[in-house]
Amino acid sequence: ASLGFILLALAVKTSATAFFQLLAFRDPGRWFPPMPWLGTATGGIIDGTLVAGVTLQVLVIVGLLIGVGRFRPEHLGLDARRLWPAVRFVVAAWVAIQLLLLLILPLFGQRISLGSQWTAGGWRKAVGEWLGQLLGNCPYEEVLFRGFLLPQCGLLAMRWVPKARPRALIAVALVLSQALFAVGHVFLNLHLPEGQWLLVAQFVFGLMFAFVYLHTGNLFLAMGLHALLNNPAPLIDDPLPGPGASGSIVLVGIMAWLISLAWAKRPASRATNGPS
């Protein structure tokens, strides 16, 4: 893609994100009526995050990248052959999270109990929050920032510094694309108590998911781990403290990082085949 097209994609993405974060999420009935209507009709299973994520996928991924830019899904990391291996791996990771919580509960002197979100009749909301990440927010971000921007930044680096070593070009692509990923959360961070300090963590996690994608060639795997990091959907109460974020999210982040390291140690001949 040309530099102009990349800047156009970033401009459209930024404008759409600002619209949802600053207007639609604050007053959905006024700015985006389908959002509250779908939430009410489904009892919260279709929440605002899912509606916004799917809308951005249609606008930016389908409309701009595929429609205007003429990128094929495979160019953006959407290889259907990789989907089922990623699903199996993410399900196994989710099961491991539940087992890990069971193991650490006795350390905190707590009894094993079903999570409050599942016992208080709010299961629709809990399911909706997880689906919002798995099918809405995470696919959009992974395709845009890892599937599209990561290789495009690498190609730009090759154009700007043609004599640079491959590792240096990869490093430039990683830092530039994932810095853009972090900056893309500025509007979200306005609503969080940690503020813009979260940009540092968002940059690190962006690098982590890019690392997973580079060493497995499986963008669906990065999507699933991203969704688990944002919302691990625990079945039991998490004993770890954490203002506004479950301690299990931290555990999932560590797990995702360890998984990425494991992929990096695989032989090169298998590393491009994704999880099995």
C-alpha positions as CSV (number, residue, x, y, z in Angstrom):
1,A,0.0,0.0,0.0
2,S,1.1,3.6,-0.6
3,L,1.9,5.8,2.4
4,G,-1.1,7.9,1.5
5,F,-3.4,4.8,1.8
6,I,-1.9,3.8,5.1
7,L,-2.5,7.3,6.5
8,L,-6.0,7.2,5.1
9,A,-6.7,3.9,7.0
10,L,-5.3,5.4,10.2
11,A,-7.4,8.6,9.8
12,V,-10.6,6.6,9.2
13,K,-9.8,4.3,12.1
14,T,-9.1,7.2,14.5
15,S,-12.2,9.1,13.5
16,A,-14.4,6.0,13.9
17,T,-12.8,5.2,17.3
18,A,-13.3,8.7,18.5
19,F,-16.9,8.6,17.5
20,F,-17.6,5.5,19.5
21,Q,-15.6,6.3,22.5
22,L,-16.5,10.0,22.9
23,L,-20.1,9.9,21.6
24,A,-21.8,6.6,20.9
25,F,-20.7,4.8,24.2
26,R,-21.7,7.9,26.2
27,D,-25.2,8.4,24.6
28,P,-25.9,5.5,22.4
29,G,-29.6,6.3,22.0
30,R,-28.7,9.6,20.4
31,W,-25.6,8.8,18.4
32,F,-26.0,5.1,17.5
33,P,-29.5,3.7,18.2
34,P,-28.7,0.1,17.0
35,M,-26.4,-0.3,20.0
36,P,-29.0,0.0,22.8
37,W,-31.7,-1.7,20.7
38,L,-29.6,-4.8,20.1
39,G,-28.5,-4.9,23.8
40,T,-32.1,-4.8,25.0
41,A,-33.4,-7.3,22.5
42,T,-30.7,-9.9,23.4
43,G,-30.6,-9.2,27.1
44,G,-27.1,-7.9,26.9
45,I,-25.6,-10.7,24.8
46,I,-25.0,-8.3,22.0
47,D,-23.3,-5.4,23.8
48,G,-21.9,-2.1,22.7
49,T,-18.3,-3.4,22.3
50,L,-19.6,-6.1,19.9
51,V,-21.7,-3.6,17.9
52,A,-18.8,-1.1,17.7
53,G,-16.3,-3.8,16.8
54,V,-18.4,-5.3,14.0
55,T,-19.2,-1.8,12.7
56,L,-15.5,-1.0,12.5
57,Q,-14.7,-4.3,10.8
58,V,-17.2,-3.5,8.1
59,L,-16.1,0.1,7.7
60,V,-12.3,-0.2,7.9
61,I,-11.5,-3.9,7.1
62,V,-14.2,-4.8,4.5
63,G,-14.9,-1.3,3.1
64,L,-11.5,0.3,3.1
65,L,-8.8,-2.4,3.1
66,I,-10.6,-5.0,1.0
67,G,-13.0,-2.8,-1.0
68,V,-10.9,0.3,-1.8
69,G,-7.4,-1.2,-1.2
70,R,-8.1,-4.4,-3.0
71,F,-6.4,-6.5,-0.4
72,R,-7.5,-10.2,-0.3
73,P,-8.3,-11.6,3.2
74,E,-5.1,-13.8,3.0
75,H,-3.1,-10.5,2.6
76,L,-4.5,-9.4,6.0
77,G,-3.7,-12.7,7.8
78,L,-7.2,-14.1,7.4
79,D,-6.3,-17.7,6.3
80,A,-9.3,-19.9,7.0
81,R,-7.0,-22.9,7.3
82,R,-5.6,-21.5,10.5
83,L,-8.9,-21.0,12.3
84,W,-9.5,-24.4,13.7
85,P,-6.0,-24.9,15.2
86,A,-6.3,-21.5,16.8
87,V,-9.7,-22.3,18.3
88,R,-8.3,-25.5,19.8
89,F,-5.3,-23.7,21.3
90,V,-7.4,-20.8,22.7
91,V,-9.9,-23.2,24.3
92,A,-7.0,-25.1,25.9
93,A,-5.6,-21.9,27.2
94,W,-9.0,-20.9,28.7
95,V,-9.2,-24.3,30.4
96,A,-5.7,-23.8,31.7
97,I,-6.8,-20.5,33.2
98,Q,-9.6,-22.1,35.1
99,L,-7.3,-24.8,36.4
100,L,-4.8,-22.2,37.5
101,L,-7.4,-20.3,39.4
102,L,-8.4,-23.6,41.1
103,L,-4.8,-24.1,42.2
104,I,-4.2,-20.7,43.6
105,L,-7.5,-20.4,45.5
106,P,-6.2,-22.4,48.5
107,L,-3.2,-20.1,48.7
108,F,-5.6,-17.3,49.5
109,G,-7.6,-19.3,52.0
110,Q,-10.8,-19.0,49.8
111,R,-13.4,-21.6,48.9
112,I,-14.1,-22.5,45.3
113,S,-17.3,-20.9,44.2
114,L,-19.0,-20.1,41.0
115,G,-18.3,-16.5,39.8
116,S,-20.8,-13.9,40.9
117,Q,-21.5,-13.0,37.3
118,W,-22.8,-16.5,36.7
119,T,-24.9,-16.9,39.9
120,A,-26.6,-13.5,40.0
121,G,-28.5,-14.0,36.8
122,G,-26.2,-11.8,34.8
123,W,-24.8,-14.5,32.6
124,R,-26.1,-12.8,29.5
125,K,-24.0,-9.7,30.3
126,A,-20.9,-11.9,31.1
127,V,-21.3,-13.7,27.8
128,G,-21.9,-10.5,26.0
129,E,-18.7,-8.9,27.4
130,W,-16.6,-11.8,26.2
131,L,-18.2,-12.0,22.8
132,G,-17.6,-8.3,22.4
133,Q,-13.9,-9.0,22.7
134,L,-13.8,-12.3,20.8
135,L,-15.9,-11.3,17.8
136,G,-15.8,-7.5,17.9
137,N,-12.9,-5.6,19.3
138,C,-10.0,-8.1,19.0
139,P,-10.6,-9.3,15.3
140,Y,-10.7,-5.6,14.3
141,E,-7.5,-4.6,16.1
142,E,-5.6,-7.7,15.1
143,V,-6.4,-7.4,11.4
144,L,-5.7,-3.7,11.3
145,F,-2.5,-3.5,13.4
146,R,-1.0,-7.0,13.0
147,G,-2.4,-8.3,9.7
148,F,-2.2,-5.0,7.8
149,L,0.0,-2.4,9.5
150,L,2.8,-4.7,10.7
151,P,3.8,-5.9,7.2
152,Q,3.1,-2.5,5.6
153,C,5.5,-0.9,8.1
154,G,8.1,-3.5,7.2
155,L,7.7,-2.7,3.5
156,L,8.0,1.0,4.3
157,A,11.2,0.4,6.3
158,M,12.6,-1.6,3.3
159,R,11.8,1.4,1.1
160,W,13.3,4.0,3.5
161,V,16.4,2.0,4.5
162,P,17.0,-0.5,1.6
163,K,20.4,-1.5,2.9
164,A,19.3,-2.3,6.5
165,R,19.5,-5.8,7.9
166,P,16.3,-7.9,8.0
167,R,16.3,-7.9,11.8
168,A,16.5,-4.2,11.9
169,L,13.7,-3.8,9.4
170,I,11.5,-6.2,11.5
171,A,12.4,-4.2,14.6
172,V,11.3,-0.9,13.0
173,A,8.1,-2.5,11.7
174,L,7.3,-3.9,15.2
175,V,7.9,-0.6,17.0
176,L,6.2,1.6,14.5
177,S,3.1,-0.5,14.1
178,Q,2.6,-1.3,17.7
179,A,3.2,2.3,18.8
180,L,0.3,3.1,16.5
181,F,-1.7,0.3,18.2
182,A,-1.0,1.9,21.6
183,V,-1.8,5.4,20.5
184,G,-5.1,4.1,19.1
185,H,-6.2,3.5,22.7
186,V,-6.0,7.2,23.7
187,F,-9.7,7.8,23.6
188,L,-10.4,4.6,25.6
189,N,-7.9,5.6,28.3
190,L,-9.7,8.8,28.9
191,H,-12.4,6.8,30.7
192,L,-10.0,4.6,32.8
193,P,-8.5,5.6,36.2
194,E,-5.0,4.7,35.1
195,G,-5.2,7.3,32.3
196,Q,-2.7,7.5,29.5
197,W,-0.1,5.6,31.5
198,L,-1.8,2.5,30.0
199,L,-0.2,3.4,26.7
200,V,3.0,1.7,27.9
201,A,1.2,-1.6,28.7
202,Q,-0.8,-1.4,25.5
203,F,2.4,-1.0,23.5
204,V,4.0,-4.0,25.3
205,F,1.0,-6.2,24.7
206,G,0.9,-5.1,21.1
207,L,4.4,-6.3,20.7
208,M,3.5,-9.5,22.4
209,F,0.7,-10.3,20.0
210,A,2.8,-9.2,17.0
211,F,5.4,-11.7,18.3
212,V,2.8,-14.4,18.4
213,Y,1.7,-13.7,14.9
214,L,5.2,-13.5,13.4
215,H,6.3,-16.8,14.9
216,T,3.1,-18.8,14.2
217,G,1.7,-17.1,11.0
218,N,-1.7,-17.5,12.7
219,L,-3.6,-14.3,13.2
220,F,-6.6,-16.1,14.6
221,L,-4.4,-17.3,17.5
222,A,-3.4,-13.7,18.3
223,M,-7.1,-12.8,18.2
224,G,-8.0,-15.5,20.7
225,L,-5.2,-14.7,23.1
226,H,-6.0,-11.0,22.8
227,A,-9.7,-11.7,23.7
228,L,-8.6,-13.8,26.7
229,L,-6.2,-11.0,27.9
230,N,-9.0,-8.4,27.7
231,N,-11.6,-10.8,29.3
232,P,-10.5,-14.2,30.5
233,A,-14.2,-15.1,31.3
234,P,-13.4,-17.0,34.5
235,L,-16.0,-19.5,35.8
236,I,-15.0,-19.1,39.4
237,D,-14.3,-16.0,41.5
238,D,-10.7,-14.7,41.2
239,P,-9.0,-14.2,44.5
240,L,-6.4,-11.8,43.2
241,P,-7.1,-8.0,43.8
242,G,-7.2,-5.6,40.9
243,P,-8.9,-2.2,40.6
244,G,-11.2,-2.4,37.6
245,A,-9.5,-5.5,36.1
246,S,-9.5,-9.0,37.3
247,G,-6.3,-10.5,38.5
248,S,-6.9,-13.3,36.1
249,I,-6.3,-10.9,33.3
250,V,-2.7,-10.5,34.5
251,L,-2.4,-14.3,34.6
252,V,-3.6,-14.6,31.0
253,G,-1.1,-11.9,29.9
254,I,1.7,-14.0,31.4
255,M,0.4,-17.1,29.8
256,A,0.1,-15.5,26.4
257,W,3.7,-14.3,26.7
258,L,4.9,-17.8,27.6
259,I,3.0,-19.2,24.7
260,S,4.7,-16.7,22.4
261,L,8.1,-17.7,23.7
262,A,7.3,-21.4,23.1
263,W,6.5,-20.7,19.5
264,A,9.7,-18.8,19.0
265,K,11.7,-21.9,20.0
266,R,10.0,-24.1,17.4
267,P,12.0,-25.1,14.4
268,A,11.7,-22.6,11.5
269,S,10.2,-25.3,9.2
270,R,7.2,-25.6,11.6
271,A,6.9,-22.1,12.9
272,T,4.9,-20.9,9.9
273,N,2.3,-23.7,10.2
274,G,0.5,-22.2,13.3
275,P,-0.6,-24.2,16.3
276,S,-1.5,-27.9,15.9
